[in-house]
């Protein structure tokens, strides 16, 4: 018998795309299929066609990818709920925070998906207005990356993914200069990412300005399940959610610190809810003592259900 202990649901961010994402779970679980219908109405996109049948190329655009990814994650959430599997905490990576907040009933799924559609459009427009770049840095301590950023104007830490893996964001020339400096510092790898803008940096302040009015129209409920913000790496409440969703656009994703905080709260099992396996890999690099599951298809859902029943 395996004791799963406290469970955290983790919701992936942009880039965790898979062909046919959510299809087999939606076809097997009516509650999951209903989420795609809700998402299509809320976003104005045919998410069933995009996620189930379309090529990945149809999901690359930020304004399409973000609502599609969150909807696919929420469909998996609906399947988990239908199986009686519930979390003790929720956390999301970047846009995954919207799915996490819906999972905590801080807002309903339709509101979350509509807001994500606006977020995707806002970030795409900001990236077009102020082009930038991002780079993944492997093999340097957080402090070394922060020190290098402080010495190069126009580049900032963007994602604290796990120890030894940070993404930086900023102006093209500044990021290129940072890559050279990181390699000289001893980075194992320093590579430019294929992204359309300098996300999670001050360069996309325009996205925050555009999203703010939409966020301010929403009444957020007190989360029924503790929500750990990756802006602050601590449990946050309803009165702070709106401001954090706006602040999130221009500040780093502190996933490393958030997972460490969850472990300190007694979380022993992290369930990645949605496409891909990125977060499970990051969580294991942050703390090898925890158990991880990636629920991104029907087989994985069945395996988790069997594990929970045996616990």
C-alpha positions as CSV (number, residue, x, y, z in Angstrom):
1,X,0.0,0.0,0.0
2,X,1.3,3.5,-0.9
3,X,0.5,6.5,1.2
4,X,0.1,9.4,-1.2
5,X,-0.1,11.9,1.7
6,X,-1.2,15.4,0.8
7,X,-1.8,16.0,-3.0
8,X,-1.1,19.0,-5.1
9,X,-2.6,19.4,-8.6
10,X,-0.1,21.2,-10.9
11,X,-1.3,22.8,-14.1
12,X,1.1,23.3,-17.1
13,X,2.0,26.5,-18.9
14,X,2.5,27.4,-22.5
15,X,4.6,25.0,-24.5
16,X,3.1,21.8,-23.0
17,X,1.4,20.9,-26.3
18,X,0.5,17.4,-27.6
19,X,-1.3,16.3,-30.7
20,X,-4.9,15.2,-29.9
21,X,-4.5,16.6,-26.4
22,X,-7.5,15.7,-24.2
23,X,-9.3,13.7,-26.9
24,X,-9.2,10.1,-25.4
25,X,-10.2,11.4,-21.9
26,X,-13.0,13.6,-23.3
27,X,-14.4,10.7,-25.4
28,X,-14.4,8.4,-22.3
29,X,-15.6,10.9,-19.7
30,X,-18.7,13.0,-20.5
31,X,-17.7,15.6,-17.9
32,X,-14.4,16.2,-19.7
33,X,-16.1,16.5,-23.1
34,X,-18.4,19.1,-21.6
35,X,-15.4,21.3,-20.7
36,X,-14.4,21.5,-24.4
37,X,-17.9,22.7,-25.3
38,X,-17.7,25.3,-22.5
39,X,-14.2,26.4,-23.6
40,X,-15.3,26.8,-27.2
41,X,-18.2,29.0,-26.2
42,X,-16.1,31.0,-23.8
43,X,-13.2,31.6,-26.2
44,X,-14.9,31.8,-29.6
45,X,-12.6,29.0,-30.8
46,X,-13.4,25.5,-32.0
47,X,-11.3,23.9,-29.3
48,X,-12.5,20.3,-30.1
49,X,-11.2,20.7,-33.7
50,X,-8.0,22.4,-32.6
51,X,-7.1,20.0,-29.8
52,X,-8.5,16.7,-31.1
53,X,-7.8,16.8,-34.8
54,X,-5.7,19.7,-35.8
55,X,-2.0,19.7,-36.3
56,X,0.2,21.2,-33.6
57,X,1.0,24.1,-35.9
58,X,-2.6,25.3,-35.5
59,X,-1.9,25.8,-31.7
60,X,1.4,27.6,-31.9
61,X,-0.1,31.1,-31.8
62,X,-0.1,32.4,-28.3
63,X,-3.7,33.7,-28.5
64,X,-4.9,30.2,-29.5
65,X,-2.5,28.0,-27.5
66,X,-3.3,29.5,-24.1
67,X,-7.1,28.9,-24.1
68,X,-6.6,25.5,-25.7
69,X,-4.0,24.4,-23.1
70,X,-6.1,25.6,-20.2
71,X,-9.2,24.0,-21.6
72,X,-7.4,20.7,-22.1
73,X,-6.1,20.9,-18.5
74,X,-9.6,21.6,-17.1
75,X,-11.0,18.7,-19.1
76,X,-8.5,16.4,-17.3
77,X,-9.5,18.1,-14.0
78,X,-13.1,17.2,-14.7
79,X,-12.2,13.6,-15.3
80,X,-10.2,13.5,-12.1
81,X,-13.2,14.9,-10.2
82,X,-15.5,12.3,-11.8
83,X,-13.2,9.7,-10.4
84,X,-13.3,11.3,-7.0
85,X,-9.6,12.4,-7.0
86,X,-9.2,15.7,-5.3
87,X,-6.3,17.9,-4.3
88,X,-5.2,19.4,-1.1
89,X,-3.4,22.3,-2.9
90,X,-3.3,23.7,-6.4
91,X,-0.5,25.5,-8.3
92,X,0.0,26.5,-11.9
93,X,2.9,27.4,-14.1
94,X,2.3,30.8,-15.8
95,X,-1.0,30.6,-17.7
96,X,-1.6,27.3,-15.8
97,X,-2.5,29.5,-12.8
98,X,-5.9,30.1,-14.4
99,X,-6.6,26.4,-14.5
100,X,-5.5,26.1,-10.9
101,X,-7.8,28.9,-9.8
102,X,-10.7,27.2,-11.6
103,X,-9.8,24.0,-9.9
104,X,-10.0,25.8,-6.6
105,X,-13.4,27.3,-7.6
106,X,-12.0,30.8,-7.3
107,X,-13.7,31.3,-10.7
108,X,-15.8,29.1,-12.9
109,X,-14.3,27.3,-15.9
110,X,-16.0,29.5,-18.5
111,X,-14.7,32.7,-16.8
112,X,-11.2,31.3,-16.6
113,X,-11.1,30.3,-20.3
114,X,-12.6,33.6,-21.5
115,X,-10.0,35.5,-19.4
116,X,-7.2,33.3,-20.8
117,X,-8.3,34.1,-24.3
118,X,-8.0,37.8,-23.5
119,X,-4.6,37.1,-21.8
120,X,-3.3,35.3,-24.9
121,X,-4.4,38.2,-27.2
122,X,-2.9,40.7,-24.9
123,X,0.5,39.0,-24.6
124,X,0.6,38.4,-28.4
125,X,-0.1,42.1,-29.0
126,X,2.5,43.2,-26.5
127,X,5.1,40.9,-28.0
128,X,4.4,42.4,-31.5
129,X,4.7,45.9,-30.1
130,X,7.9,45.2,-28.2
131,X,9.7,42.2,-29.6
132,X,12.0,40.3,-27.3
133,X,13.6,37.0,-26.7
134,X,14.0,34.3,-24.0
135,X,16.8,31.8,-23.3
136,X,17.0,28.7,-21.2
137,X,20.1,28.6,-18.9
138,X,21.1,25.2,-17.6
139,X,23.8,24.5,-15.0
140,X,24.0,27.8,-13.1
141,X,22.9,28.6,-9.6
142,X,19.9,31.0,-9.3
143,X,22.2,33.6,-7.7
144,X,24.6,33.5,-10.6
145,X,21.9,34.1,-13.1
146,X,20.4,37.0,-11.0
147,X,23.9,38.6,-10.7
148,X,24.5,38.3,-14.5
149,X,21.0,39.8,-15.2
150,X,21.8,42.7,-12.8
151,X,24.9,43.5,-14.8
152,X,23.2,43.5,-18.3
153,X,20.5,46.1,-18.9
154,X,17.4,44.8,-20.6
155,X,17.4,41.1,-19.4
156,X,15.6,39.6,-16.4
157,X,15.0,36.2,-14.8
158,X,11.6,34.9,-16.1
159,X,11.1,31.3,-15.0
160,X,12.6,29.6,-12.0
161,X,11.8,26.1,-13.2
162,X,14.0,23.9,-11.0
163,X,17.5,24.2,-9.5
164,X,20.0,24.7,-12.3
165,X,17.3,25.6,-14.9
166,X,16.3,29.2,-15.3
167,X,14.8,31.0,-18.2
168,X,15.7,34.7,-18.8
169,X,13.8,37.2,-20.8
170,X,14.5,40.6,-22.4
171,X,15.6,42.5,-25.4
172,X,17.2,40.4,-28.2
173,X,20.7,42.0,-27.9
174,X,20.6,41.8,-24.1
175,X,19.6,38.1,-24.1
176,X,22.3,37.3,-26.7
177,X,24.9,39.1,-24.5
178,X,23.5,37.2,-21.5
179,X,24.1,33.8,-23.3
180,X,27.7,34.7,-23.9
181,X,28.2,35.8,-20.2
182,X,26.4,32.6,-18.9
183,X,28.7,30.4,-21.0
184,X,31.7,32.2,-19.7
185,X,30.3,31.7,-16.1
186,X,30.2,27.9,-16.7
187,X,26.6,27.3,-17.8
188,X,26.2,23.8,-19.2
189,X,23.8,25.1,-21.8
190,X,22.5,28.5,-22.8
191,X,20.0,28.4,-25.7
192,X,17.6,30.8,-27.3
193,X,14.0,29.6,-27.1
194,X,11.5,29.7,-30.0
195,X,9.0,32.2,-28.5
196,X,7.4,35.3,-29.9
197,X,8.2,37.7,-27.1
198,X,10.0,38.5,-23.8
199,X,7.3,37.0,-21.6
200,X,7.4,37.6,-17.8
201,X,9.5,40.7,-18.2
202,X,8.8,44.5,-18.1
203,X,8.8,44.4,-22.0
204,X,5.3,43.0,-22.0
205,X,3.9,45.7,-19.6
206,X,1.4,46.5,-22.4
207,X,-0.2,43.1,-21.9
208,X,-0.7,43.8,-18.2
209,X,-2.3,47.2,-19.0
210,X,-4.7,45.5,-21.5
211,X,-5.6,42.6,-19.2
212,X,-6.2,44.6,-16.1
213,X,-9.7,46.0,-17.0
214,X,-10.9,42.4,-17.8
215,X,-9.5,41.1,-14.5
216,X,-11.1,43.9,-12.6
217,X,-14.5,43.0,-13.8
218,X,-14.3,39.6,-12.2
219,X,-15.4,38.7,-8.6
220,X,-13.0,36.0,-7.4
221,X,-14.3,33.6,-4.8
222,X,-12.2,32.5,-1.9
223,X,-10.4,29.4,-3.1
224,X,-11.9,26.2,-1.7
225,X,-8.5,24.5,-2.0
226,X,-5.4,26.4,-1.0
227,X,-3.9,28.2,-4.1
228,X,-0.2,28.7,-4.2
229,X,0.8,31.6,-6.4
230,X,3.9,31.3,-8.5
231,X,4.3,35.0,-8.3
232,X,4.8,35.0,-4.5
233,X,5.4,31.2,-3.8
234,X,2.8,31.2,-1.0
235,X,-0.9,30.6,-0.4
236,X,-3.0,33.5,-1.6
237,X,-6.6,34.5,-1.1
238,X,-9.4,36.0,-3.1
239,X,-8.6,39.6,-2.4
240,X,-5.1,39.2,-4.0
241,X,-5.9,37.1,-7.0
242,X,-6.8,39.8,-9.5
243,X,-3.7,41.8,-8.8
244,X,-1.5,38.8,-9.0
245,X,-2.9,37.7,-12.4
246,X,-1.9,41.1,-13.8
247,X,1.5,41.2,-12.0
248,X,2.2,37.6,-13.2
249,X,2.6,38.9,-16.8
250,X,5.7,41.0,-16.0
251,X,7.3,39.1,-13.1
252,X,9.1,35.7,-12.9
253,X,7.4,32.4,-12.5
254,X,8.7,31.1,-9.2
255,X,7.9,27.4,-9.7
256,X,11.0,26.2,-7.8
257,X,10.1,28.2,-4.8
258,X,6.4,27.3,-5.0
259,X,7.1,23.5,-5.1
260,X,9.5,23.9,-2.2
261,X,6.8,25.7,-0.2
262,X,4.3,22.9,-1.0
263,X,6.7,20.3,0.3
264,X,7.1,22.3,3.5
265,X,3.3,22.2,3.8
266,X,3.5,18.4,3.8
267,X,2.7,17.7,0.1
268,X,4.1,14.3,-0.9
269,X,2.3,13.7,-4.3
270,X,2.2,16.1,-7.2
271,X,-0.3,15.3,-10.0
272,X,0.4,17.1,-13.3
273,X,-3.1,17.9,-14.7
274,X,-3.1,18.4,-18.5
275,X,-0.9,18.0,-21.6
276,X,2.7,17.0,-21.4
277,X,5.1,15.9,-18.7
278,X,7.2,19.0,-18.2
279,X,6.1,19.8,-14.7
280,X,6.5,16.3,-13.3
281,X,10.1,16.4,-14.5
282,X,10.7,19.8,-12.9
283,X,9.1,18.7,-9.6
284,X,11.4,15.6,-9.3
285,X,14.4,17.9,-9.9
286,X,13.3,20.2,-7.1
287,X,12.7,17.4,-4.6
288,X,13.4,13.7,-5.4
289,X,11.6,12.5,-2.3
290,X,8.1,13.3,-3.7
291,X,5.9,11.2,-6.0
292,X,4.7,12.5,-9.3
293,X,2.0,11.6,-11.8
294,X,1.3,13.1,-15.2
295,X,-2.3,12.7,-16.2
296,X,-2.4,13.6,-19.9
297,X,-4.3,10.6,-21.4
298,X,-6.9,8.0,-20.5
299,X,-4.3,5.3,-19.6
300,X,-2.6,7.7,-17.2
301,X,-5.9,8.6,-15.6
302,X,-6.7,4.9,-15.1
303,X,-3.3,4.2,-13.6
304,X,-3.7,7.0,-11.1
305,X,-7.2,5.9,-10.2
306,X,-5.9,2.4,-9.5
307,X,-3.1,3.8,-7.4
308,X,-5.4,6.0,-5.4
309,X,-7.8,3.0,-4.7
310,X,-4.8,1.0,-3.5
311,X,-3.5,3.7,-1.2
